[in-house]
Amino acid sequence: MKRTVFTGMFICAAILASPVHASSDHDLCTIKLQELKDKVTTLPATSENTTMEVKRMQASAEAANAANDDKKCITEATQAITRVDKLAKEPNP
């Protein structure tokens, strides 16, 4: 009897937890975009080409978000964040 109850509880928990994952990509996209916006405002003084590249990536991520392409949004935003972080660690000329 105890095994049946525990098995039933486990199955119910698994079923109830599954809808949470359905919106996680969109939420992650939104979080990444906000993080990118925050970092772009504090972007160190660098070459114009680098700033334009980061802003192009940001625009691409925002366009993907508007088109509900969460995977592309996450990819573009993550790449831009990585680029900004790399720029922040480089010494300013």
Beta strands, then each sheet from edge to edge (+ up, - down):
end
